[in-house]
Amino acid sequence: MSEKKVDFEKSMKELEEIVAKLEKGDLNLDESVEEFEKGMKISKECNKILENAEKRITVLLQKEGNIEEEKFSV
């Protein structure tokens, strides 16, 4: 199974659209649950992206005053 790259900005926009649908209240229960599950999946993907960005920044800042980028494992 290949892992596709998630675009943070597009994912956040999609998450905002899901929230708007849920807040509007026009969906039936099954549709609401489905949208909620979809939103939770997107939220987790975005959280992973943010965590990885934070790790990269931490690695950059811990280099004895010299800014050097290095790979880190997740």
C-alpha positions as CSV (number, residue, x, y, z in Angstrom):
1,M,0.0,0.0,0.0
2,S,1.6,3.3,-1.1
3,E,1.5,6.2,1.3
4,K,0.3,9.4,-0.4
5,K,1.6,12.8,0.7
6,V,-1.0,14.8,2.5
7,D,-1.2,18.5,1.7
8,F,-1.7,20.3,5.0
9,E,-3.5,23.4,3.6
10,K,-5.9,21.4,1.5
11,S,-6.6,19.1,4.4
12,M,-7.4,22.0,6.7
13,K,-9.7,23.4,4.1
14,E,-11.5,20.1,3.8
15,L,-11.7,19.9,7.5
16,E,-13.3,23.3,7.7
17,E,-15.9,22.2,5.0
18,I,-16.8,19.2,7.1
19,V,-17.2,21.3,10.2
20,A,-19.5,23.7,8.3
21,K,-21.6,20.8,7.1
22,L,-21.9,19.4,10.6
23,E,-22.7,22.8,12.1
24,K,-25.4,23.4,9.5
25,G,-27.3,20.4,10.8
26,D,-28.8,19.3,7.5
27,L,-27.3,15.8,7.5
28,N,-29.0,12.8,8.8
29,L,-27.4,10.7,11.6
30,D,-25.5,8.3,9.3
31,E,-24.2,11.2,7.1
32,S,-23.1,13.1,10.2
33,V,-21.2,10.1,11.7
34,E,-19.6,9.5,8.3
35,E,-18.5,13.2,8.0
36,F,-17.3,13.1,11.6
37,E,-15.2,10.0,11.0
38,K,-13.7,11.6,7.8
39,G,-12.9,14.7,9.8
40,M,-11.2,12.8,12.6
41,K,-9.0,11.0,10.0
42,I,-8.0,14.3,8.4
43,S,-7.4,15.8,11.8
44,K,-5.0,13.0,12.8
45,E,-3.1,13.3,9.4
46,C,-2.7,17.1,10.0
47,N,-1.5,16.5,13.6
48,K,1.2,14.1,12.3
49,I,2.3,16.8,9.8
50,L,2.6,19.4,12.6
51,E,4.4,16.9,14.9
52,N,7.0,16.2,12.2
53,A,7.5,19.9,11.6
54,E,8.0,20.5,15.3
55,K,10.6,17.7,15.4
56,R,12.5,19.2,12.4
57,I,12.5,22.6,14.1
58,T,13.8,21.0,17.3
59,V,16.6,19.3,15.5
60,L,17.6,22.5,13.8
61,L,17.7,24.5,17.1
62,Q,19.7,21.9,19.0
63,K,22.7,22.1,16.8
64,E,25.1,24.0,19.1
65,G,24.2,27.4,17.6
66,N,24.9,26.2,14.0
67,I,21.8,25.7,12.0
68,E,22.1,22.4,10.3
69,E,19.2,20.3,9.1
70,E,19.3,16.5,9.6
71,K,16.8,13.7,9.0
72,F,15.0,12.3,11.9
73,S,13.0,9.1,12.1
74,V,9.4,9.1,13.0
